[in-house]
Amino acid sequence: MSGLRRIGILQPDAVLEQFRGEFGDYPAMLADVLNQAANPGECLEYTAYDVMRGEYPAELGECDAYVITGSRASVYDEEFWIQHLEDYVRVLHAARHKLVGICFGHQMVARALGGATEAAAVGWGVGIAESAVVNPGDFM
């Protein structure tokens, strides 16, 4: 499929200043990855929304799909912007709008749609972890 696709980046945090020079901020990282994965002839356009500051699209259809990035915050923190984002995820889901969550983002989607989240016993962390698919599904 070709054409323009508008991707909304719901950004609940920023990459730490000391790492931005080497890695960029979340919108730049996502654009790099998604542009590499795009189909031939597909043009992706990105708009970032600072959800910590209450920035959201004026209308759901402003973007074809949304991505919620990572954050140092926890989805179970009692902050207004976190509750607002959780409510927005429910609105996107009810409208059957495309949505992907990364790290904090996938935890937010799970929590908003009835899943459970809790603090890791080892605390907050970042890095590379190996994993294996134990029971591959038909969709894989």
C-alpha positions, 0 to 999 in steps of 0.5 A: 500500500502506498501513500501518506501515513500520519503517525502520532507520537504520544510522548510521555517523556524525553530521552535524557539530555546526555544521550540525545546527541548520540541517539536523538529523542523518541520521535527521531528514534521512532522515525528512523525505525518506522521509515526503514520498515515502511513499504516501498512508496509509503511516506510516513509523516510524524507529529509528536504530542507532549502528553505530560503537558496535556498535548493531544491531537485535536481529533482522533483522525488527525493521525492514522496510527499512534505510538506511545513511547517509553517514560521514566514514569510508571503507569501506576503513578498517581499523576493527572497526565497519566490518568489522562493518557489512560483515558485517551487509550480507552478512547482510541481503543473504543474507536478501533484506532491503531495504537502501539505502545513501547515499554511504558506505552505497552504497560499503559495500553495493558492497564487502560484495557484492564490488565495489571501492572506492578513495579519490578522487584529489581526496580526501574531499568533500561538496557538489552534483555534476551527473550525467547518465544516458547510457544509461537502462535499462528500469527507469528 
